[in-house]
């Protein structure tokens, strides 16, 4: 839906608003870049994440429209140390998905924007999921599995599986690394686990913009 602009707003004010928005977006990008490395995300050497920054830069034209909030990585960064459980309650890490481009999404049932974007993430997985790409949605609800499982069943999410970290350790690690400011948070990783981009907030993941970004990242 096209947003209606208040009538009579002077052009000078429009320029000022645009400038402020640009400064705020830049500040977020700088914060992500300057976040220190440590447990979970590391400044990787060229051998670990060779070509990741060039690839991230090549994806910038695709971070537009519905996925304009995706901030491209600006330094080689290996995402590791994320421990969670798979749908069979088996201990799992990102290394188990090696070779796949991943869209890692952290969500919780108490997060309204998370709940709203789950069907779109499910649709993206159905449309683009392959041996080259996967949506990896990790639930961080504390407590028993019943609540998130019931929620996914209720809304008909059938392609994502239920990956969980009831300790919220995955989110806390990403928060310490300056990659997560709240929920939902989404990371785009290459097949080596190197960061290509990060987004805070929801997106329309079943849109043409999102599918174009994923296709470009996965090389499909």
Secondary structure by P-SEA (a helix, b strand, c coil): ccccccccccaaaaaaaaaaaaaaaaaaaaaaaaccccccccccccccccaaaaaaaaacccccccccccccccccccccccccccccccccccccccccccbbbbbccccaaaaaaaaaaaaaaaacccccccbbbbbbccccaaaaaaaaaaaccccccbbbcccaaaaaaaaaacccccccbbbbbccccccccccccccccccaaaaaaaaaaacc
